[in-house]
């Protein structure tokens, strides 16, 4: 557990700051992602599941790595993990849109399209493939994970290198700077 | 929060994988990259090389085709045989033709520096 646990935003302004990383797809390396700290807000006006990197709230991430585990429960979910060389990241891709009560109030054709896209993303996540994953940060049984929005397969083996360099650059020039401003 | 339970393959350059390396131990999870020198169909053992260093890879759990001269990347666990000869039991492998190995080595160095820097910040 990181020692950053107690660095929480002092008020709501932090969450609506235009320079905030909230709702931005933050590019993170696995070791950085796995050290995000969780804070459950008691206030209903705040997102109940907030994750922090050095005291800065983060809700969405983009990660990259090789798919190393894959557990498919058809029409329920695909749980997979990706390894970027600095750690492994757990990902959950929901495939239950056609049976979940959560989607029952939405337009059936929209739900079918969402389910179809989720199936396409699940096929893309095959063991040994380099994938770029975007999604929401969530928690499951004490572990930080990604609730997947989309999966893109990258064929160029240099993409992993580019992701490392982008993460390093963004961290030094953007994410860590925001953390220092607080 | 706690990290995941799957072991990540630590990034290592073959030339750095020697008995003095902390990663040179039974069961260490590694990610290695190199050019395929040899592949024995009967034993499913491949030999990859990077510079002057070579490493044997046990590929029996992989379903992939091998071509001598191509670049491959493997993630798996290192095992030291009786004569301290290392072999990587690969659980994931892929062809990495087109990878810029010089850029890979330089980026790996930067990545490790960054990780060390973040650990101390």
Interface residues (C-beta under 8 A of the other chain):
Chain A: X1 X29 X30 X31 X32 X34 X35 X36 X37 X38 X51 X66 X67 X68 X69 X81 X83 X84 X85 X86 X87 X88 X89 X90 X127 X128 X129 X130 X139 X142 X143 X144 X145 X156 X157 X158 X161 X164 X165 X168 X171 X172 X176
Chain B: X1 X2 X3 X4 X5 X6 X7 X8 X9 X10 X11 X31 X62 X64 X71 X73 X75 X91 X92 X93 X94 X96 X97 X98 X99 X100 X103 X104 X107 X110 X111 X114 X115 X118 X121
